[in-house]
Amino acid sequence: GFLLIAALGIWATVFWIMMIVHAATHDVENKAMLIILMVFTGIVGALIYYFVVKRKFSNQFSAPRK
C-alpha cells in the first residue's frame, strides 16, 4: 500500500527532474517553454516531453550541446 505509493512518488519526482535537466542541457526547440511547461504541469508535462522530445534524442548518440 503506502510503500508502493511512496516509491511511485519518488520515481515520478526523479523522472520529472531528469526530464527538466535533459531539456536544459540539450539543444531542443522551445527550450524555455518546455522547461516552464514541465515545472507547472509536473509529471504529466515530463511524460509528454519524454514521448515527444526525448525519445528522438535516444536514437542519436551525440554529446549534449550547450
C-alpha beads as a LAMMPS data file, in Angstrom:
LAMMPS data file: protein, C-alpha beads

66 atoms
65 bonds

1 atom types
1 bond types

-500.0 500.0 xlo xhi
-500.0 500.0 ylo yhi
-500.0 500.0 zlo zhi

Masses

1 110.0

Atoms # bond

1 1 1 0.000 0.000 0.000
2 1 1 1.820 3.000 1.352
3 1 1 5.324 1.888 0.318
4 1 1 4.209 1.375 -3.277
5 1 1 2.654 4.841 -3.404
6 1 1 5.755 6.382 -1.794
7 1 1 8.051 4.589 -4.269
8 1 1 5.927 5.790 -7.213
9 1 1 6.047 9.336 -5.871
10 1 1 9.830 9.240 -5.532
11 1 1 10.198 7.730 -9.022
12 1 1 7.882 10.370 -10.517
13 1 1 9.844 13.177 -8.858
14 1 1 13.203 11.812 -10.045
15 1 1 11.826 11.294 -13.576
16 1 1 10.415 14.857 -13.580
17 1 1 13.791 16.334 -12.543
18 1 1 15.638 14.202 -15.137
19 1 1 13.378 15.467 -17.937
20 1 1 13.894 19.115 -16.885
21 1 1 17.673 18.575 -16.779
22 1 1 17.567 16.898 -20.210
23 1 1 15.663 19.848 -21.679
24 1 1 18.097 22.307 -20.094
25 1 1 21.267 20.538 -21.267
26 1 1 20.280 19.504 -24.800
27 1 1 19.661 21.573 -27.906
28 1 1 15.875 21.248 -28.078
29 1 1 13.407 23.580 -29.762
30 1 1 11.426 25.919 -27.488
31 1 1 13.704 25.081 -24.530
32 1 1 12.392 27.778 -22.169
33 1 1 8.747 26.993 -22.935
34 1 1 9.280 23.257 -22.397
35 1 1 11.021 23.776 -19.046
36 1 1 8.320 26.183 -17.826
37 1 1 5.631 23.756 -19.006
38 1 1 7.222 20.870 -17.089
39 1 1 7.675 22.963 -13.932
40 1 1 3.975 23.850 -13.872
41 1 1 2.478 20.558 -15.088
42 1 1 4.715 18.220 -13.096
43 1 1 4.837 14.561 -14.043
44 1 1 2.236 14.972 -16.826
45 1 1 4.423 17.518 -18.616
46 1 1 7.507 15.350 -18.068
47 1 1 5.790 12.323 -19.607
48 1 1 4.674 14.369 -22.618
49 1 1 8.228 15.710 -23.005
50 1 1 9.645 12.192 -22.788
51 1 1 7.414 10.790 -25.538
52 1 1 7.501 13.846 -27.828
53 1 1 11.106 15.111 -27.490
54 1 1 13.464 12.846 -25.544
55 1 1 12.839 9.639 -27.496
56 1 1 14.187 11.372 -30.612
57 1 1 17.426 12.057 -28.716
58 1 1 17.827 8.454 -27.601
59 1 1 18.304 7.480 -31.245
60 1 1 21.252 9.888 -31.560
61 1 1 24.493 9.198 -29.735
62 1 1 25.671 12.786 -29.611
63 1 1 27.035 14.676 -26.631
64 1 1 24.809 17.465 -25.258
65 1 1 25.495 20.866 -26.775
66 1 1 25.289 23.959 -24.564

Bonds

1 1 1 2
2 1 2 3
3 1 3 4
4 1 4 5
5 1 5 6
6 1 6 7
7 1 7 8
8 1 8 9
9 1 9 10
10 1 10 11
11 1 11 12
12 1 12 13
13 1 13 14
14 1 14 15
15 1 15 16
16 1 16 17
17 1 17 18
18 1 18 19
19 1 19 20
20 1 20 21
21 1 21 22
22 1 22 23
23 1 23 24
24 1 24 25
25 1 25 26
26 1 26 27
27 1 27 28
28 1 28 29
29 1 29 30
30 1 30 31
31 1 31 32
32 1 32 33
33 1 33 34
34 1 34 35
35 1 35 36
36 1 36 37
37 1 37 38
38 1 38 39
39 1 39 40
40 1 40 41
41 1 41 42
42 1 42 43
43 1 43 44
44 1 44 45
45 1 45 46
46 1 46 47
47 1 47 48
48 1 48 49
49 1 49 50
50 1 50 51
51 1 51 52
52 1 52 53
53 1 53 54
54 1 54 55
55 1 55 56
56 1 56 57
57 1 57 58
58 1 58 59
59 1 59 60
60 1 60 61
61 1 61 62
62 1 62 63
63 1 63 64
64 1 64 65
65 1 65 66
